[in-house]
Amino acid sequence: GKKIEWITLEKDNWGIGEHSVWVKLRIKNAPQITTNLVVGSNNNTLNFASFYVVDSSAQLVKSIHTGNMLPFNNRELKIRYPCIVLPPVPQETYQEVYMRFESEDVLALNLFLKPLIDVTHEHYTLQMIEGVFFGCLLIM
């Protein structure tokens, strides 16, 4: 078996090779957060990405398995990046998100934590720009 190596996240790019990386993120409740949050990776070449949301009593709240080696309909959000919409964090508690990323190509995480509305807006804006660009190329 492979040896587990614990590291702090000083880098988010492990280069080319068969890699599997686990990341843990703790989110505490804050009264100013009133929107759904999304956590994920901006790398759309990850072969597999698994997300596990655990509450403060160590109960699994939600899990999703996605990546470019799995069907696109496995994605919670129909966008190109692997991500998960986090359930609301109850008052005075926290959630921990365990993320496992695997790739046979370049493993660069580029993690993000953003409001859901920002993620969808960025995705659809990018889709529109790319659509206009490739549409212009077809016309030429």
Secondary structure as GFF3:
##gff-version 3
##sequence-region A 1 140
A	DSSP	beta_strand	13	16	.	.	.	ID=ss1
A	DSSP	beta_strand	19	28	.	.	.	ID=ss2
A	DSSP	beta_strand	37	41	.	.	.	ID=ss3
A	DSSP	beta_strand	48	55	.	.	.	ID=ss4
A	DSSP	beta_strand	60	66	.	.	.	ID=ss5
A	DSSP	three_ten_helix	72	74	.	.	.	ID=ss6
A	DSSP	beta_strand	83	85	.	.	.	ID=ss7
A	DSSP	beta_strand	94	103	.	.	.	ID=ss8
A	DSSP	beta_strand	106	108	.	.	.	ID=ss9
A	DSSP	beta_strand	111	115	.	.	.	ID=ss10
A	DSSP	alpha_helix	116	139	.	.	.	ID=ss11
###
